[in-house]
C-alpha cells in the first residue's frame, strides 16, 4: 500500500487558489497558514442573497407560438430577439462568503516587520484523515496548528499549539454580511444578514449591485474557546488569549454545533477521533495506486509535471483529492456542491457560484457512484426534488405544460425560469438566449436518479424518488414537443451556450430539435418506460410517451459524418466551443453504447471540436477525458488528463476554468475511473482505456452496477488480477 497521501507546501498561501480547503458539506474553510497571522476564509452553504419569490413570466406562453412559427419559417434570428425581449426571467441570486477568521500571533506579528522569518515551515492536508496542519519554528519555539471541519460535530475546529506558553492571540471575524459581534463568556457570538438581492458581477458591480432591504436571510454563529491554557478575554469585538501554549477554537454558523454530544468526556481528542472515523468510512472505500509519491511539495510537483517531468503518483493524489473534495462539499443535510464546491471568497463570485445545470452540476456528481461516494448523493437528490416542485409552476405559467421544467441555472431559492434579465429590467441582456432558452435542465439532472438505482438496486428509491421525477419530466416533454414534418421536435431549442451562423450570415442560437434536446428526450422517455416496467406500473401516460418516442426526430449526421448539433448543418461561430452538448448520447448517456455508427460520428465531432481549440476550460477538458474513455482510447484520454493537470489546475489542485470551478476536479476523476473500469450498455469492461503512462498499478473499491465492487491490478499494461464482489 502506498504511503500517506497528502498535499503539502513549504510556504503559506499567497492567493486563495493556494489555500488548503476544509469542509463538512455545509461549513467550509480555506487555510492560508501565515506564521504571524492565520486566516481562514469561511463559508456556510446556505448563505445566499435573495429570498424566495415568483420569477415566472406569463407573457412567455403568449409569445411561444409566434417564436415557433418564426423558427419553422427559418427566421431564427427574429425568433431569438422575440425570446430575448419577451420570454425570459430575471437572473438568480448569489452565493456569499461568511467572512475571514483572523488569528493574529501578537508575539510574532511585531517581529515580522523587523525581518522575522519562520523556520522549518510546513503546511499540509492529510487526505486520509481530512485534517490540515501548519508547523514551523520561531525563536526556539515550535508552533503547530491542526484544523478540520467536523461533520458529526457540525463545526470547524482549530487547535493551536506552541512548545512554550508564549502565544498571545487576537482572534476576530471580518465579514461583509453586516455581522454584529457579541461578547460572551466562551468567546465571540455574532449575528449577520444577507442582502435582499445581489447582481451577478457580469451585470453590474459596486454599490449599485446590492440591495440590502429587509427580506434577506438572517443568521448567527459563534467562535468559542473549547480548551486551552492562558488568560482569555473578550472586548471590542475581539477574542484575546494571552500566554498560552494550547488553545482549541470552534467555529459554528447558521446551525448549532453538536460538539458536546460528540466529545462526551473525551474533549477535543474525542471530537477529532469522531471526525476521522466518520470521514474514513467514506474515503477508505477506494484505493488507487499508479506509482510512488514523490517527496516534494505539491506545487513543485505540479510545476515539474508542466515542465515535462513524470509523476504518476501525482495523478493518484489528484484522484483521491477529488474524492476528498466531494466528501467535504456534499453531505446529508447540505446543499449539493455548487460551482466552487462550498469555497468562495468573492462578494460577487464568478457566475454567482451557483448551480449551472447545462453541464456543471451534473458533472459534479459524475464520480459519486463509480468512486464509492454514494453517501454524498443525498444533497443532490433533495435539491433536484425541490427544483422539480418549483418547476411545476414555471412549466404551467411560462408554457402551459404539465409536469415540471428547469432551465440552465439554479440558486438556493430553486429558481427554475430562463434567466437573462437584469434585476428590474424588462428584457434579456444581449446574447442571453444562448444560455437561458434551454428548458432541459431537469431532464438531465434526473438521470442520476436512474443511475443510482442501477448501481444500488434500491427499488424503494426507484419507486419513491425516481418514478415521480421521471414522470414529471415525461409529462413536460409530451406537452413541450411539437410535430414538424411528421416528427416530434423541441422548439424553441438551443445547444447550450453555443451559436451558429444562419445562411444569411447572422449569428444565432435558436433552432428546433437540437441534438442534445433529442438525446435527453429519448433518455427520459426510455427510462420512464423502463421504470414503469420494473415497478409494474400501468401509468396512463405510457401510451403518450410511446407515441412521442416512436416519432421522435432522430439525431442527424452531417456531410463529413459528424453529429449535427442543430437542426441543420450550420457554420459554428466558435468551432472550438467548450460545450460538447451534442455528444451527450455518447457520455454521460449510454444511448449510443451499442451503436457503432453513432460512436464513430461522435468521435468525428469530438476530433473536429478539438482541432479548433476545444477543451480549453478545465471542466470541458474533463468531459473530453470521459468521452475518450468510453471510446476506449486510453492514449487520448491520458493526453487530456495530463492537459487538465498541467494547464487547468491551481497549486492547491483546484480546477481552473479559469477561474476556479470545482466541476473539472469531479469530471477529471470520473474520467480516471472510466479509464480503469466501465459498466455501460450491459457490459463490464476492465482497463478499457488504460494508457501506456499508467503501465502498472492497482485500484480497489471502484463501483459498478448491481451493487458490485471491483478490485483490479495490472502490470506492463496487462490485467494480472481482478475480483468483482458484493459491496460490504
Secondary structure as the mmCIF struct_conf table of DSSP 4:
data_model
#
loop_
_struct_conf.conf_type_id
_struct_conf.id
_struct_conf.beg_label_comp_id
_struct_conf.beg_label_asym_id
_struct_conf.beg_label_seq_id
_struct_conf.end_label_comp_id
_struct_conf.end_label_asym_id
_struct_conf.end_label_seq_id
HELX_LH_PP_P HELX_LH_PP_P1 UNK A 2 UNK A 5
STRN STRN1 UNK A 6 UNK A 9
BEND BEND1 UNK A 10 UNK A 11
BEND BEND2 UNK A 14 UNK A 15
HELX_RH_3T_P HELX_RH_3T_P1 UNK A 16 UNK A 18
BEND BEND3 UNK A 19 UNK A 19
STRN STRN2 UNK A 20 UNK A 23
BEND BEND4 UNK A 24 UNK A 26
STRN STRN3 UNK A 27 UNK A 31
BEND BEND5 UNK A 35 UNK A 36
STRN STRN4 UNK A 37 UNK A 44
TURN_TY1_P TURN_TY1_P1 UNK A 45 UNK A 46
STRN STRN5 UNK A 48 UNK A 48
BEND BEND6 UNK A 49 UNK A 49
TURN_TY1_P TURN_TY1_P2 UNK A 58 UNK A 58
HELX_RH_AL_P HELX_RH_AL_P1 UNK A 59 UNK A 72
TURN_TY1_P TURN_TY1_P3 UNK A 73 UNK A 74
HELX_RH_AL_P HELX_RH_AL_P2 UNK A 76 UNK A 86
BEND BEND7 UNK A 87 UNK A 87
STRN STRN6 UNK A 89 UNK A 90
STRN STRN7 UNK A 95 UNK A 95
STRN STRN8 UNK A 99 UNK A 105
HELX_RH_AL_P HELX_RH_AL_P3 UNK A 106 UNK A 112
TURN_TY1_P TURN_TY1_P4 UNK A 113 UNK A 115
STRN STRN9 UNK A 119 UNK A 126
TURN_TY1_P TURN_TY1_P5 UNK A 127 UNK A 130
STRN STRN10 UNK A 131 UNK A 138
TURN_TY1_P TURN_TY1_P6 UNK A 139 UNK A 140
STRN STRN11 UNK A 141 UNK A 150
TURN_TY1_P TURN_TY1_P7 UNK A 151 UNK A 154
STRN STRN12 UNK A 155 UNK A 162
BEND BEND8 UNK A 163 UNK A 165
STRN STRN13 UNK A 167 UNK A 174
BEND BEND9 UNK A 176 UNK A 177
STRN STRN14 UNK A 180 UNK A 184
TURN_TY1_P TURN_TY1_P8 UNK A 185 UNK A 186
STRN STRN15 UNK A 187 UNK A 193
BEND BEND10 UNK A 196 UNK A 196
STRN STRN16 UNK A 197 UNK A 198
TURN_TY1_P TURN_TY1_P9 UNK A 201 UNK A 203
HELX_RH_3T_P HELX_RH_3T_P2 UNK A 206 UNK A 209
STRN STRN17 UNK A 210 UNK A 211
TURN_TY1_P TURN_TY1_P10 UNK A 213 UNK A 215
BEND BEND11 UNK A 216 UNK A 216
STRN STRN18 UNK A 218 UNK A 228
BEND BEND12 UNK A 230 UNK A 230
STRN STRN19 UNK A 231 UNK A 235
TURN_TY1_P TURN_TY1_P11 UNK A 236 UNK A 237
STRN STRN20 UNK A 238 UNK A 244
BEND BEND13 UNK A 245 UNK A 245
STRN STRN21 UNK A 246 UNK A 253
BEND BEND14 UNK A 254 UNK A 255
HELX_RH_AL_P HELX_RH_AL_P4 UNK A 259 UNK A 263
TURN_TY1_P TURN_TY1_P12 UNK A 264 UNK A 265
BEND BEND15 UNK A 266 UNK A 266
HELX_RH_AL_P HELX_RH_AL_P5 UNK A 267 UNK A 283
TURN_TY1_P TURN_TY1_P13 UNK A 284 UNK A 285
STRN STRN22 UNK A 287 UNK A 289
BEND BEND16 UNK A 290 UNK A 291
HELX_LH_PP_P HELX_LH_PP_P2 UNK A 292 UNK A 294
BEND BEND17 UNK A 295 UNK A 296
HELX_RH_AL_P HELX_RH_AL_P6 UNK A 298 UNK A 306
TURN_TY1_P TURN_TY1_P14 UNK A 307 UNK A 308
HELX_RH_AL_P HELX_RH_AL_P7 UNK A 312 UNK A 329
TURN_TY1_P TURN_TY1_P15 UNK A 332 UNK A 333
BEND BEND18 UNK A 334 UNK A 334
HELX_LH_PP_P HELX_LH_PP_P3 UNK A 335 UNK A 337
STRN STRN23 UNK A 338 UNK A 338
TURN_TY1_P TURN_TY1_P16 UNK A 339 UNK A 340
STRN STRN24 UNK A 341 UNK A 341
TURN_TY1_P TURN_TY1_P17 UNK A 342 UNK A 342
TURN_TY1_P TURN_TY1_P18 UNK A 347 UNK A 348
HELX_RH_3T_P HELX_RH_3T_P3 UNK A 350 UNK A 353
STRN STRN25 UNK A 355 UNK A 356
TURN_TY1_P TURN_TY1_P19 UNK A 357 UNK A 359
HELX_RH_AL_P HELX_RH_AL_P8 UNK A 360 UNK A 364
TURN_TY1_P TURN_TY1_P20 UNK A 365 UNK A 365
HELX_RH_AL_P HELX_RH_AL_P9 UNK A 366 UNK A 370
TURN_TY1_P TURN_TY1_P21 UNK A 371 UNK A 372
HELX_RH_3T_P HELX_RH_3T_P4 UNK A 374 UNK A 376
HELX_RH_AL_P HELX_RH_AL_P10 UNK A 378 UNK A 399
BEND BEND19 UNK A 402 UNK A 403
BEND BEND20 UNK A 408 UNK A 408
STRN STRN26 UNK A 409 UNK A 410
TURN_TY1_P TURN_TY1_P22 UNK A 412 UNK A 413
BEND BEND21 UNK A 417 UNK A 417
STRN STRN27 UNK A 419 UNK A 421
HELX_LH_PP_P HELX_LH_PP_P4 UNK A 422 UNK A 422
TURN_TY1_P TURN_TY1_P23 UNK A 423 UNK A 424
BEND BEND22 UNK A 426 UNK A 427
HELX_LH_PP_P HELX_LH_PP_P5 UNK A 428 UNK A 429
TURN_TY1_P TURN_TY1_P24 UNK A 430 UNK A 432
HELX_RH_AL_P HELX_RH_AL_P11 UNK A 433 UNK A 436
BEND BEND23 UNK A 437 UNK A 437
TURN_TY1_P TURN_TY1_P25 UNK A 439 UNK A 440
HELX_RH_AL_P HELX_RH_AL_P12 UNK A 441 UNK A 445
TURN_TY1_P TURN_TY1_P26 UNK A 446 UNK A 446
HELX_RH_AL_P HELX_RH_AL_P13 UNK A 447 UNK A 456
HELX_RH_AL_P HELX_RH_AL_P14 UNK A 459 UNK A 461
HELX_RH_PI_P HELX_RH_PI_P1 UNK A 462 UNK A 466
HELX_RH_AL_P HELX_RH_AL_P15 UNK A 467 UNK A 480
STRN STRN28 UNK A 482 UNK A 484
TURN_TY1_P TURN_TY1_P27 UNK A 485 UNK A 486
STRN STRN29 UNK A 487 UNK A 489
BEND BEND24 UNK A 491 UNK A 492
STRN STRN30 UNK A 493 UNK A 493
TURN_TY1_P TURN_TY1_P28 UNK A 496 UNK A 497
STRN STRN31 UNK A 500 UNK A 501
TURN_TY1_P TURN_TY1_P29 UNK A 503 UNK A 504
BEND BEND25 UNK A 505 UNK A 505
STRN STRN32 UNK A 507 UNK A 508
STRN STRN33 UNK A 511 UNK A 511
BEND BEND26 UNK A 512 UNK A 513
HELX_RH_AL_P HELX_RH_AL_P16 UNK A 515 UNK A 535
TURN_TY1_P TURN_TY1_P30 UNK A 536 UNK A 536
TURN_TY1_P TURN_TY1_P31 UNK A 540 UNK A 541
HELX_RH_AL_P HELX_RH_AL_P17 UNK A 542 UNK A 550
TURN_TY1_P TURN_TY1_P32 UNK A 551 UNK A 551
STRN STRN34 UNK A 552 UNK A 552
HELX_LH_PP_P HELX_LH_PP_P6 UNK A 553 UNK A 556
STRN STRN35 UNK A 557 UNK A 557
TURN_TY1_P TURN_TY1_P33 UNK A 559 UNK A 560
BEND BEND27 UNK A 561 UNK A 561
HELX_LH_PP_P HELX_LH_PP_P7 UNK A 562 UNK A 562
STRN STRN36 UNK A 563 UNK A 563
HELX_LH_PP_P HELX_LH_PP_P8 UNK A 564 UNK A 564
BEND BEND28 UNK A 565 UNK A 568
STRN STRN37 UNK A 571 UNK A 572
BEND BEND29 UNK A 573 UNK A 574
TURN_TY1_P TURN_TY1_P34 UNK A 575 UNK A 576
BEND BEND30 UNK A 578 UNK A 578
HELX_RH_3T_P HELX_RH_3T_P5 UNK A 581 UNK A 583
TURN_TY1_P TURN_TY1_P35 UNK A 584 UNK A 588
TURN_TY1_P TURN_TY1_P36 UNK A 591 UNK A 594
HELX_RH_AL_P HELX_RH_AL_P18 UNK A 596 UNK A 611
TURN_TY1_P TURN_TY1_P37 UNK A 612 UNK A 613
BEND BEND31 UNK A 617 UNK A 617
HELX_RH_AL_P HELX_RH_AL_P19 UNK A 618 UNK A 630
TURN_TY1_P TURN_TY1_P38 UNK A 631 UNK A 632
HELX_RH_AL_P HELX_RH_AL_P20 UNK A 634 UNK A 647
BEND BEND32 UNK A 648 UNK A 648
STRN STRN38 UNK A 649 UNK A 649
TURN_TY1_P TURN_TY1_P39 UNK A 651 UNK A 652
BEND BEND33 UNK A 653 UNK A 653
STRN STRN39 UNK A 655 UNK A 656
BEND BEND34 UNK A 657 UNK A 659
STRN STRN40 UNK A 660 UNK A 660
TURN_TY1_P TURN_TY1_P40 UNK A 662 UNK A 662
HELX_RH_AL_P HELX_RH_AL_P21 UNK A 663 UNK A 676
STRN STRN41 UNK A 677 UNK A 680
TURN_TY1_P TURN_TY1_P41 UNK A 681 UNK A 682
STRN STRN42 UNK A 683 UNK A 686
BEND BEND35 UNK A 687 UNK A 687
TURN_TY1_P TURN_TY1_P42 UNK A 688 UNK A 689
HELX_RH_3T_P HELX_RH_3T_P6 UNK A 692 UNK A 694
BEND BEND36 UNK A 696 UNK A 696
STRN STRN43 UNK A 697 UNK A 704
TURN_TY1_P TURN_TY1_P43 UNK A 705 UNK A 707
STRN STRN44 UNK A 708 UNK A 715
TURN_TY1_P TURN_TY1_P44 UNK A 716 UNK A 717
STRN STRN45 UNK A 718 UNK A 726
#
